[in-house]
């Protein structure tokens, strides 16, 4: 299997894949920076459970909305150009977090602005897709999407840096890797070939959006990704609060546990794409959603800390695996408009990520326990299982040519 993976990597332009991964990795750190710093920020402003959920959810909402814009824009003017613009805007957002954010309202504005980093997803995956042949789409996009391991770096390093320098200064320090990534991205990523007259985008920008939304399969994949990626990124943002409030972990320990859980999910994503290239993606998804449902129901009982950690790691691993499988299906179904598909489906994932921490926070405030949040997530996973089973019995999702690849 390792030899097959190595040969698959050599089949495309690996520097572009490296640049796509680096862009997504660093941007993911920026996107989840407030989640990683949620404990000191919450303590400084004295936030309620719902306000804590809103704090870590607002960057995810900003990212989801911007993905809708960035995805079709990448198809229209070029993914590399848009990728460089995203990194420049991230620098502006980090500067605001460094010099501003002295109240809860202001930090919400900063968090929403940091959402531009979440739009990297709609650039990194199309770049990876364009750099590799159809037979290796799952692996290529799975590797680029390992960039979601940026949550590991954010969760592990941000609390430690905040303990030494203060949480405002962490935003300033993050400017260094963002600017360095801009230079490397410009150097590594292969420019798109100049289009001839028949390939130039003559359609209006918004026609890319309407083209994507015409497919009900696009809407269905949006729903699935809202569960897999929304669950992954939402839990990644909320777990520091969960570990701190439920098990009384300090800021650094809670960040370390979150980093380990995120590592499990990030490592599973390329495996999901790789296996989906070889087996039925729909069958894999059915099993993954069923397992997430079982684990969430078990975690809803809030057992000992050891069991809770094991169940959280299992949930994150399953969600990461599911992310890879979903986007292998996306590449089979929408290869011609990958920027638009990545933007729309990625936006749905970000919306799911926003609702998870805000919903968990509201339920914690309303019920007084974290159990209700995990039970709701388990029910949503059960609905996802049912939807996959329905699609498996239908013929509308894949055209005849694509169905053989799934």
N, C-alpha and C positions, 0 to 999 in steps of 0.2 A: 504493500500500500504506500509506503514511503517513497519507493522508487517511482511509482505511478504519479504521486503528487509532485515529485521533482521534475519529471518529464512534462507534466501539465504546466508547471510554472515557466518552463523554458519555451513553451509554445506561443507565448505572447511577449509584449514589451514590459519586462519586469520593472524597469525604472519608473514607468508611469504608475504601475501598481504600487510601488513603494511610495511615490509621491502622494497618491490617493490615500493610502493608509496613514501616512504622516499627517496629512491635512485633517483627516477625520479624528485621529488620535489626540492631537493637540486641541482641536476645536471641542472635542468631547470633554476634555478637562475644563475648558473655559465654560462650557454649557452647564456643567454640574458643579461649578465652583461654589455657588451659594448653598447648594445642598450639602456639600462637604463642610461648609462653615456655618451650617444652620444652628449648631449648639451655641457657639459664642454669640452669634447674632441674636438668637432667641433670648438668651440670658440678658443681653444688654438692653433689649427693648421690652422684656417681660411679656412675651407673646403667649396667647392662649393656644390650646391644641389646634383649633381651626386656623388661626393665624400662622402657626408653624407649617401646617400643610400648604397653605397658600404661598408662604414664603418660598418653599422649595419647588412648588408647582409652577410658579409664574414664568421662570425661564423656559420651562418645557412648553408652555402655551405660546410664548413668543417664537420659539423655534419652529413649532408646528405651523403657525401662520406664515412664517417666512419661507418654509419649505415649499409651500404652494406657489410662491412667486419665483423662487430660485430654480426649481426644477425645470419648468418650461423655459425660463430665461437661459439656462444652460443649453437647452436644445436650440435656442434661437440665436445666441451670440457666441456660444462656445463655453465648455465647462471650465477650461483653464482660466480664461479671463474672469469669469464669475468667481472662481475659487480664490483668485488673488484679491478680488474686491472684498470677499467675505473676511479674509484675514486682516485686511486694512480696517474694516468696520469693527472687528473684534478688538483691535487695539484701542479704538475710540471708546468702546464700552468698558474695557478694563480701566482706562484712564478715569472714566466717570466713577467706577467703583472705588478707585484709589482716593480721589479727591472729593467725593461726594458721599451720599448715603448716611446722613447723620440722624435720620428718623425712619420709622417703619415704612411710611409712604414713599420716601426717597429711595430706599433700598428695593422696594417693589419696582420702581421705575428702572433702576439699574438692572434688576433681574430680568425684566422684560427685554431690555436692550441687549443683554447678554444672549438672548435667544437667537441672535444672528449666528452664533456659533453652531447651534443645532441645525442650521440650514446646510452645513457642510455635507451632511449625509446625501443630499440631493445632487451633490457634485462628485463626491468620492466614488459612489457606486457606479454612476454612468461612466466615469473615467476608467474604472476597472473593467467594466463590461466592454467598452470600446477597445481595450488593449488586448483582449483575448478572444479566441474563436468560440463558437457556440458550445462545443463539446465540454468546455471547461468554465462555463459561466458560474456555476455554483461555487467552485473552489475560488475563483478569482474574486468574486464579490464577497465571499465569506472572509477571505484574507483582508480585503480592504475594510470590511466591517469589523474586523478585530479592533479597529480604532475605538469601538465603544468600550474597550478596556481603559480608555482615558478616565473612566470613573474610578478605576483602581488607583491610578496616580493621584487623582483629586482627593479621594477618600483617605489615602494613606499619608500624603505629604501636606495637604492644606491644613489639617488640624495641628500638625507638628509645627509648621511655619507660623500659624496663628498664635500658638502658645509662646513662641519666642518673639515675634515681631508685632503681633496684633493682626486682627483679621483684615483691616483696611490695607495693610502693606502687602498682603498676599496678592491682591490685584496688581500691584505694581510689579512684583516679582514675576508674575505670569506674563507680563509684556515681553520678557526676554525670549522665551521659547516661541511665542507667537511670531515675533519679528524674524527669528531665525528660520522658522518654518516657511515663511513667505519666500525667503531666498532659495531654500532647497526645493520648494514646490516649483518655482519658476525654472530651475535648472533641470529637475528630474523629469517632469511631465512632458511627454511628446506632444507638440502642437497638433491640433487636428488638421488634416489635409485641406488645402484650399479647395472649396467647392467649385465645380464648374457651373455653368449657367443653369443647367437643369437641376442642380442640387441646392442652389441658393434658397434660403427660406423666404419664399414669396408670401407665405401665409401671415396674417396678423398674429401678434404674440398670443392673444387670448384664444386663438384657434387651437393651439396646442392643449390648452386646458379643456376646451369643449370636446376635442378629439378623445382625450383620456376619459372624460366623464360619460361618454356615450356607451361605454362598456360596463355591463353590470358585473362582469368578473373583476373589474377594477374596484368597484364599490365593495365587493365581497372580500377581496384581498385587503382593502383598507380596514375592514372590520377585524380580520384575523391579526393584522399587524398592530392594530390598536390594543389587542390583548397581549401578544408576544413582546413587542418592543415597548409598548406602553407599560406593561407589567415590569419589564426589565429596568427601564430608565426611571419609572416612578418609584419602584422599590429602592433602586440605587440612591435616589435622592432622599427617600424617607427613612431608610434603615438606620442612619445615625440617630435620628430622633427616637425611633422604636427601641433601639438598644439602650439609649441613654435613659429614656423615661420608664421603660418596662423593667430593665435589669440593672439600672443605676450604674451603667458603665460611664467612665470619664470620657472626655472628648476624644482623646487619642485612641483609647481602646475601642470605642464605638466606630471610629473611622477605620481602624485596622480590620475589624470584623466585616465592615461593609466592603472594604477592599478585597478581602478574601472571597466574599460572596460574588462580587462583581467579576473577579478573576475566573471563577467557575463558569459564569454565564458567557463571558467573552471568549474563553477557550472553546466552548461548545459550539459557537456560531459557525466557524469554518467547517467543523465536523458535520454539522447539519447540512450545509451546502454541498459538501463533498459526497455525503451519502445520498442526498436527494438527486445528484447527477446520475446515480447508479440504481436507485430504487424508486418506488412510487412516492412522490412528495406528499400526496394526499394521505396515503396510508401512514407515513411517518407523523404527519400532523395530528391525525386522529389519536395515535398513541400518546403523543406528547401532551396534548390538551387533557386527555384523560388522567395522565400522571400528575399534571399541575393541579387538577381538581382534587385528587386524592390528597396530595401534599398540603394544599391550602386548608382543606377541611381538618386535617390532622393538626396543623399549626394553629387553627382557630381555637383549639382547646388549651393553648398556651401551657405546654408542658414545661419541664425544667429547662434551664438555659442551654444545657448540652443538646437536648432534643430540638429545641427551638433553632439553634444554630445549624444543626444537621438538616432540618427541614427547609430552612431559608436557603441554604446552599443548594439543596436539591431543586427547589423552585427556580432559582436563578439559572441553574444549569439547563433545566428544561426550557425556560423562556429563551435563553440564548440559542439553544439548538433550534428552537422553532423559528427564530429570526432568520437563521440561515436557510431553512427549508422554504419559508415564505418567499424570500427573494430569489431563490432558484426558480420557483414557479413564476415569479414576475418576469424574470429574464426569458423564460420560454414563451410567455404570453405577450410581452410588450417590448421585445428587443428593439423595435424601430423607434420607440418613443421612451427610452429608458429614463431620460431626464425628467420628463413629465410624470411618468409612473413613479419614479423615486420621490419626486416632490409631493405628489398626492398621497401615496401610500405612506411615505415617511411622515407627512403631516398628520395623518390619522394616528400613527404611532405616538407622535408628540402629544396629540390631544388626549390619547389614552394615558400617557404619562402625567399629564396635568391633572386629570380627574382622579388618578389613584391617590396621590398624597393629599389632595384637597378633600377627597372623599374619606380617606382614612382619618384625617384630622377632624372632620365634621362628625364622623361616627364615634371617634374617641371622645369627643366633647359631649355627644348626645347620649352614648351608652356607658361611658366610663371605662371602656375596655378596648384593646386592639383586636379582640377576637372577631368582632363584627366585620371589620375590614377584610380580614382574610377569608371569612365565610362568603362575603359578597364576591371576592375575586374567584373563589372556587365555583360559585354559581355561574359567573361569566364564562369561565373555562368550560363548564358543562354545556352551555349554549354553543360555544365554539365547536365542541365535539359533535353536537347534533348537526350544525351547519355543514361540517366537513362530510359527515355521513350522507347528507342530502345531496351534496355536490358530486360525491362519488357515484351516486346512482343516476346522475343526469349526464347530458352530453353538451351542455351549453358553455362550459368553462373553457375547454381546449378545442381549438380547431383541429381537424384530423392530423395535420403535420406536427403540431406541437404536442399532441397528446402522447405520442410515442416517446417524447423526451422527458416526460414528467414522472 
